[in-house]
């Protein structure tokens, strides 16, 4: 295992406009990232459309243009890239977190907890599986937005006396009016699971008039906040997750060994 560099893109999104969103990512962020400077770049939930329920008109297949675009940039930057996208598959629609590299699809996770207050559960099929993505010696639990509220689903299980994962990442469209909850739960997930917790959120206003403040952040396994993004501002930042911090908490405070198995 080596230190892992994660890049977070906190940005506004354009309502159901794939071309505008992809062009915005390129001109404001991706064109300014040096190749080989980052290991994993994260984009927000439904990065190419914003959080829309108009699934029939904007969903894509797994070989669609937006994923081709994502793979192209993974190759240009020589890194992995991830974000969620509306996918149509076998007559169902999924809010799918996809990780790609220059070699193609590396991992997919279908959002388990669908946000009923926006009728997401009426338009999407819920995922059935937890997905832990392996990269550069790290095990990373993939989660999407509303999943953050459900600690049992993200519990860091004990496998052969080892933690199941070292980091959990959330890509989101999390409204400003619940920003307090967002920030506190991200910190709680890091503390209770003794793992890095990274949350990437958007800014701006969506097509339904809902405002987003961003407040993206990364928390270390001790609960220390490594970085918080300015509210309402577009920003890209690379944060290094250090293996030494994992080793420190493992040896000096291995509370995970006493975790409940229920």
BELBELWO-V54656 format. One record per residue. N is the residue number from 1. RES is the residue in three letters. PHI is phi in whole degrees, -180 to 180 (NA if undefined). PSI is psi as a letter, one per 20 degrees, with the letter a starting at -180 (NA if undefined). NEAR is the number of other ideal C-beta (glycine too) atoms within 12 Angstrom. Layout:
BEGIN
n=N res=RES phi=PHI psi=PSI near=NEAR
n=N res=RES phi=PHI psi=PSI near=NEAR
END
This chain:
BEGIN
n=1 res=UNK phi=NA psi=q near=20
n=2 res=UNK phi=-126 psi=r near=16
n=3 res=UNK phi=-59 psi=q near=23
n=4 res=UNK phi=-118 psi=p near=33
n=5 res=UNK phi=-99 psi=o near=30
n=6 res=UNK phi=-111 psi=p near=43
n=7 res=UNK phi=-104 psi=p near=40
n=8 res=UNK phi=-112 psi=p near=42
n=9 res=UNK phi=-109 psi=o near=40
n=10 res=UNK phi=-94 psi=o near=42
n=11 res=UNK phi=-150 psi=r near=41
n=12 res=UNK phi=-72 psi=r near=31
n=13 res=UNK phi=-132 psi=q near=41
n=14 res=UNK phi=-104 psi=p near=27
n=15 res=UNK phi=-62 psi=o near=26
n=16 res=UNK phi=55 psi=k near=25
n=17 res=UNK phi=-119 psi=n near=23
n=18 res=UNK phi=-64 psi=g near=31
n=19 res=UNK phi=-61 psi=g near=17
n=20 res=UNK phi=-63 psi=g near=21
n=21 res=UNK phi=-66 psi=g near=38
n=22 res=UNK phi=-66 psi=h near=31
n=23 res=UNK phi=-65 psi=h near=18
n=24 res=UNK phi=-66 psi=g near=27
n=25 res=UNK phi=-58 psi=g near=39
n=26 res=UNK phi=-67 psi=g near=23
n=27 res=UNK phi=-71 psi=h near=14
n=28 res=UNK phi=-93 psi=h near=22
n=29 res=UNK phi=-134 psi=f near=32
n=30 res=UNK phi=-63 psi=h near=33
n=31 res=UNK phi=-65 psi=i near=16
n=32 res=UNK phi=-107 psi=j near=19
n=33 res=UNK phi=-98 psi=p near=28
n=34 res=UNK phi=-75 psi=p near=17
n=35 res=UNK phi=-59 psi=q near=17
n=36 res=UNK phi=71 psi=j near=13
n=37 res=UNK phi=-93 psi=i near=21
n=38 res=UNK phi=-148 psi=q near=35
n=39 res=UNK phi=-94 psi=h near=34
n=40 res=UNK phi=-142 psi=p near=42
n=41 res=UNK phi=-108 psi=p near=42
n=42 res=UNK phi=-108 psi=p near=49
n=43 res=UNK phi=-111 psi=q near=49
n=44 res=UNK phi=-68 psi=r near=47
n=45 res=UNK phi=-59 psi=p near=47
n=46 res=UNK phi=45 psi=l near=48
n=47 res=UNK phi=-60 psi=h near=49
n=48 res=UNK phi=-98 psi=i near=39
n=49 res=UNK phi=-136 psi=i near=38
n=50 res=UNK phi=74 psi=r near=39
n=51 res=UNK phi=-80 psi=n near=45
n=52 res=UNK phi=-109 psi=q near=35
n=53 res=UNK phi=-101 psi=j near=31
n=54 res=UNK phi=-82 psi=m near=21
n=55 res=UNK phi=-65 psi=h near=30
n=56 res=UNK phi=-62 psi=h near=16
n=57 res=UNK phi=-92 psi=i near=15
n=58 res=UNK phi=-124 psi=i near=30
n=59 res=UNK phi=-67 psi=q near=32
n=60 res=UNK phi=-126 psi=r near=30
n=61 res=UNK phi=-86 psi=r near=18
n=62 res=UNK phi=-69 psi=i near=25
n=63 res=UNK phi=-108 psi=k near=18
n=64 res=UNK phi=-73 psi=r near=24
n=65 res=UNK phi=-63 psi=h near=19
n=66 res=UNK phi=-69 psi=h near=35
n=67 res=UNK phi=-75 psi=h near=35
n=68 res=UNK phi=-62 psi=g near=23
n=69 res=UNK phi=-60 psi=g near=30
n=70 res=UNK phi=-62 psi=g near=44
n=71 res=UNK phi=-66 psi=h near=28
n=72 res=UNK phi=-61 psi=g near=21
n=73 res=UNK phi=-73 psi=h near=34
n=74 res=UNK phi=-61 psi=h near=35
n=75 res=UNK phi=-70 psi=g near=20
n=76 res=UNK phi=-62 psi=g near=23
n=77 res=UNK phi=-94 psi=i near=33
n=78 res=UNK phi=53 psi=l near=21
n=79 res=UNK phi=-148 psi=r near=35
n=80 res=UNK phi=-96 psi=q near=39
n=81 res=UNK phi=-134 psi=q near=44
n=82 res=UNK phi=-150 psi=q near=47
n=83 res=UNK phi=180 psi=r near=49
n=84 res=UNK phi=-101 psi=q near=46
n=85 res=UNK phi=-151 psi=q near=50
n=86 res=UNK phi=-80 psi=o near=43
n=87 res=UNK phi=-116 psi=p near=34
n=88 res=UNK phi=-100 psi=p near=24
n=89 res=UNK phi=-155 psi=p near=23
n=90 res=UNK phi=53 psi=l near=11
n=91 res=UNK phi=78 psi=j near=10
n=92 res=UNK phi=-122 psi=r near=20
n=93 res=UNK phi=-116 psi=q near=33
n=94 res=UNK phi=-130 psi=q near=35
n=95 res=UNK phi=-89 psi=n near=48
n=96 res=UNK phi=-108 psi=p near=45
n=97 res=UNK phi=-84 psi=o near=46
n=98 res=UNK phi=-119 psi=p near=45
n=99 res=UNK phi=-112 psi=p near=38
n=100 res=UNK phi=-127 psi=q near=37
n=101 res=UNK phi=-131 psi=a near=29
n=102 res=UNK phi=-63 psi=i near=20
n=103 res=UNK phi=-90 psi=i near=14
n=104 res=UNK phi=124 psi=b near=21
n=105 res=UNK phi=-71 psi=p near=26
n=106 res=UNK phi=-103 psi=h near=29
n=107 res=UNK phi=-163 psi=q near=28
n=108 res=UNK phi=-138 psi=q near=28
n=109 res=UNK phi=-137 psi=p near=40
n=110 res=UNK phi=-92 psi=p near=33
n=111 res=UNK phi=-50 psi=p near=44
n=112 res=UNK phi=-81 psi=g near=33
n=113 res=UNK phi=-99 psi=o near=30
n=114 res=UNK phi=-90 psi=p near=29
n=115 res=UNK phi=-78 psi=n near=32
n=116 res=UNK phi=-64 psi=h near=15
n=117 res=UNK phi=-66 psi=i near=19
n=118 res=UNK phi=-114 psi=j near=26
n=119 res=UNK phi=64 psi=k near=16
n=120 res=UNK phi=-60 psi=h near=31
n=121 res=UNK phi=-69 psi=i near=19
n=122 res=UNK phi=-87 psi=i near=15
n=123 res=UNK phi=-118 psi=h near=28
n=124 res=UNK phi=-120 psi=q near=37
n=125 res=UNK phi=-91 psi=p near=25
n=126 res=UNK phi=-78 psi=q near=27
n=127 res=UNK phi=-69 psi=q near=29
n=128 res=UNK phi=-111 psi=i near=14
n=129 res=UNK phi=-124 psi=q near=18
n=130 res=UNK phi=-77 psi=q near=30
n=131 res=UNK phi=-127 psi=p near=32
n=132 res=UNK phi=-114 psi=o near=27
n=133 res=UNK phi=-89 psi=p near=33
n=134 res=UNK phi=-101 psi=p near=23
n=135 res=UNK phi=-154 psi=p near=32
n=136 res=UNK phi=50 psi=k near=24
n=137 res=UNK phi=84 psi=i near=16
n=138 res=UNK phi=-100 psi=q near=32
n=139 res=UNK phi=-107 psi=p near=31
n=140 res=UNK phi=-124 psi=p near=40
n=141 res=UNK phi=-80 psi=p near=38
n=142 res=UNK phi=-95 psi=p near=43
n=143 res=UNK phi=-140 psi=q near=46
n=144 res=UNK phi=-131 psi=p near=52
n=145 res=UNK phi=40 psi=d near=41
n=146 res=UNK phi=-57 psi=h near=36
n=147 res=UNK phi=-55 psi=h near=39
n=148 res=UNK phi=-59 psi=h near=40
n=149 res=UNK phi=-78 psi=i near=28
n=150 res=UNK phi=-120 psi=n near=23
n=151 res=UNK phi=-66 psi=h near=23
n=152 res=UNK phi=-64 psi=h near=18
n=153 res=UNK phi=-67 psi=h near=29
n=154 res=UNK phi=-101 psi=j near=38
n=155 res=UNK phi=-58 psi=p near=26
n=156 res=UNK phi=-81 psi=n near=38
n=157 res=UNK phi=-74 psi=q near=24
n=158 res=UNK phi=-96 psi=p near=20
n=159 res=UNK phi=-125 psi=o near=15
n=160 res=UNK phi=54 psi=l near=8
n=161 res=UNK phi=62 psi=k near=13
n=162 res=UNK phi=-127 psi=q near=18
n=163 res=UNK phi=-65 psi=q near=32
n=164 res=UNK phi=-69 psi=h near=27
n=165 res=UNK phi=-145 psi=r near=36
n=166 res=UNK phi=-104 psi=i near=41
n=167 res=UNK phi=-150 psi=q near=49
n=168 res=UNK phi=-124 psi=p near=47
n=169 res=UNK phi=-123 psi=p near=56
n=170 res=UNK phi=-121 psi=p near=48
n=171 res=UNK phi=-105 psi=p near=46
n=172 res=UNK phi=-149 psi=r near=50
n=173 res=UNK phi=-125 psi=n near=50
n=174 res=UNK phi=-108 psi=o near=41
n=175 res=UNK phi=-61 psi=q near=31
n=176 res=UNK phi=-55 psi=h near=25
n=177 res=UNK phi=-67 psi=i near=14
n=178 res=UNK phi=-119 psi=k near=25
n=179 res=UNK phi=-64 psi=h near=27
n=180 res=UNK phi=-59 psi=g near=16
n=181 res=UNK phi=-66 psi=g near=22
n=182 res=UNK phi=-53 psi=g near=37
n=183 res=UNK phi=-68 psi=h near=31
n=184 res=UNK phi=-72 psi=h near=22
n=185 res=UNK phi=-71 psi=h near=33
n=186 res=UNK phi=-62 psi=g near=45
n=187 res=UNK phi=-69 psi=h near=30
n=188 res=UNK phi=-63 psi=g near=24
n=189 res=UNK phi=-64 psi=h near=40
n=190 res=UNK phi=-66 psi=g near=41
n=191 res=UNK phi=-66 psi=g near=27
n=192 res=UNK phi=-72 psi=h near=26
n=193 res=UNK phi=-103 psi=i near=39
n=194 res=UNK phi=48 psi=l near=39
n=195 res=UNK phi=-144 psi=r near=42
n=196 res=UNK phi=-66 psi=q near=46
n=197 res=UNK phi=-128 psi=p near=46
n=198 res=UNK phi=-126 psi=p near=48
n=199 res=UNK phi=-122 psi=p near=49
n=200 res=UNK phi=-113 psi=p near=47
n=201 res=UNK phi=-125 psi=r near=49
n=202 res=UNK phi=-94 psi=r near=50
n=203 res=UNK phi=-124 psi=r near=33
n=204 res=UNK phi=95 psi=a near=30
n=205 res=UNK phi=-123 psi=p near=21
n=206 res=UNK phi=-94 psi=a near=30
n=207 res=UNK phi=-69 psi=i near=21
n=208 res=UNK phi=-101 psi=j near=19
n=209 res=UNK phi=79 psi=j near=11
n=210 res=UNK phi=-88 psi=p near=25
n=211 res=UNK phi=-98 psi=q near=22
n=212 res=UNK phi=-125 psi=p near=38
n=213 res=UNK phi=-103 psi=i near=31
n=214 res=UNK phi=83 psi=e near=37
n=215 res=UNK phi=56 psi=k near=38
n=216 res=UNK phi=-62 psi=q near=48
n=217 res=UNK phi=-160 psi=q near=42
n=218 res=UNK phi=-129 psi=p near=42
n=219 res=UNK phi=-123 psi=p near=37
n=220 res=UNK phi=-88 psi=r near=33
n=221 res=UNK phi=-62 psi=i near=38
n=222 res=UNK phi=-84 psi=i near=25
n=223 res=UNK phi=97 psi=j near=26
n=224 res=UNK phi=-75 psi=p near=20
n=225 res=UNK phi=-81 psi=o near=24
n=226 res=UNK phi=-78 psi=h near=30
n=227 res=UNK phi=-159 psi=q near=29
n=228 res=UNK phi=-126 psi=p near=28
n=229 res=UNK phi=-82 psi=q near=35
n=230 res=UNK phi=-61 psi=p near=16
n=231 res=UNK phi=-62 psi=p near=24
n=232 res=UNK phi=69 psi=j near=22
n=233 res=UNK phi=-110 psi=q near=22
n=234 res=UNK phi=-83 psi=p near=27
n=235 res=UNK phi=-160 psi=q near=29
n=236 res=UNK phi=-117 psi=p near=31
n=237 res=UNK phi=-147 psi=q near=31
n=238 res=UNK phi=-103 psi=p near=30
n=239 res=UNK phi=-118 psi=p near=35
n=240 res=UNK phi=-95 psi=p near=25
n=241 res=UNK phi=-91 psi=o near=41
n=242 res=UNK phi=-97 psi=p near=26
n=243 res=UNK phi=-66 psi=h near=22
n=244 res=UNK phi=-63 psi=h near=17
n=245 res=UNK phi=-67 psi=h near=30
n=246 res=UNK phi=-63 psi=g near=35
n=247 res=UNK phi=-64 psi=h near=18
n=248 res=UNK phi=-64 psi=g near=17
n=249 res=UNK phi=-71 psi=h near=29
n=250 res=UNK phi=-65 psi=h near=24
n=251 res=UNK phi=-89 psi=h near=13
n=252 res=UNK phi=-96 psi=h near=14
n=253 res=UNK phi=-151 psi=m near=18
n=254 res=UNK phi=-80 psi=m near=19
n=255 res=UNK phi=-62 psi=h near=21
n=256 res=UNK phi=-59 psi=h near=29
n=257 res=UNK phi=-71 psi=i near=18
n=258 res=UNK phi=-106 psi=j near=11
n=259 res=UNK phi=-67 psi=q near=21
n=260 res=UNK phi=-71 psi=q near=14
n=261 res=UNK phi=-103 psi=j near=10
n=262 res=UNK phi=-70 psi=NA near=6
END
